[in-house]
Amino acid sequence: MQEVFNFLREVQMPFEQFFFDWRGGDGSRAMRSPAAEHYRGPAFETLSGLLTAHPAAADANLDHPISSVTYRGRC
């Protein structure tokens, strides 16, 4: 969790955006997010390795309609 908060502080991203984007853990929604540029930058490298070291949650239900919306917070 410390790496998540380090990243959020560095890029000045609201925690809601991050957790919405990475729900389930596969990152597919994150790369379509308004904040996607932050996930491609150097600040995300360490956290990316930590996130991809774990499999995505099988029961994340990313096909649910609420999962198809875009978080509209500030980035």
C-alpha positions in Angstrom: 0.0 0.0 0.0 2.9 2.4 0.7 3.9 2.2 -3.0 0.4 3.1 -4.1 0.3 6.1 -1.9 3.8 7.1 -2.9 2.7 7.0 -6.6 -0.5 8.9 -5.9 1.4 11.6 -4.0 4.0 12.0 -6.8 1.5 12.3 -9.6 -1.2 14.1 -7.6 -3.9 11.6 -8.5 -6.9 11.2 -6.3 -7.0 7.7 -4.7 -10.6 7.2 -6.0 -9.2 7.4 -9.6 -6.5 4.8 -8.9 -8.8 2.3 -7.2 -11.5 2.7 -9.8 -9.0 2.2 -12.6 -7.3 -0.9 -11.0 -10.3 -2.7 -9.7 -9.9 -6.4 -10.3 -6.2 -5.9 -11.0 -5.8 -6.5 -14.7 -5.1 -2.9 -15.7 -7.2 -3.0 -18.9 -9.5 -0.2 -17.6 -6.5 1.8 -16.3 -5.1 2.1 -19.8 -8.4 3.6 -21.0 -8.7 5.9 -18.1 -8.4 9.7 -18.2 -5.3 9.1 -15.9 -3.7 6.6 -18.3 -0.7 8.8 -19.0 0.3 8.4 -15.3 0.4 4.7 -15.7 2.8 4.9 -18.6 5.2 7.3 -16.8 8.3 6.6 -14.8 6.5 7.2 -11.5 4.5 4.0 -12.1 7.3 1.6 -12.8 7.8 0.3 -9.3 4.1 0.0 -8.6 3.5 -1.6 -12.0 5.9 -4.5 -11.1 4.1 -5.0 -7.8 0.7 -5.0 -9.4 1.5 -7.4 -12.2 3.2 -9.8 -9.9 -0.3 -10.9 -8.8 -3.0 -12.4 -10.9 -6.2 -10.4 -11.6 -9.2 -11.3 -9.4 -11.3 -13.9 -11.1 -14.4 -12.6 -9.4 -13.9 -8.9 -10.2 -17.1 -8.8 -12.4 -15.6 -6.2 -14.8 -18.4 -7.0 -17.2 -20.9 -5.4 -14.8 -22.4 -2.2 -16.2 -21.0 -0.1 -13.4 -17.5 -1.2 -14.4 -18.0 0.2 -17.9 -18.3 3.8 -16.8 -15.4 6.2 -16.5 -14.5 7.8 -13.2 -14.9 11.6 -13.7 -12.8 12.8 -10.9 -9.9 15.2 -11.4 -6.6 13.9 -12.6 
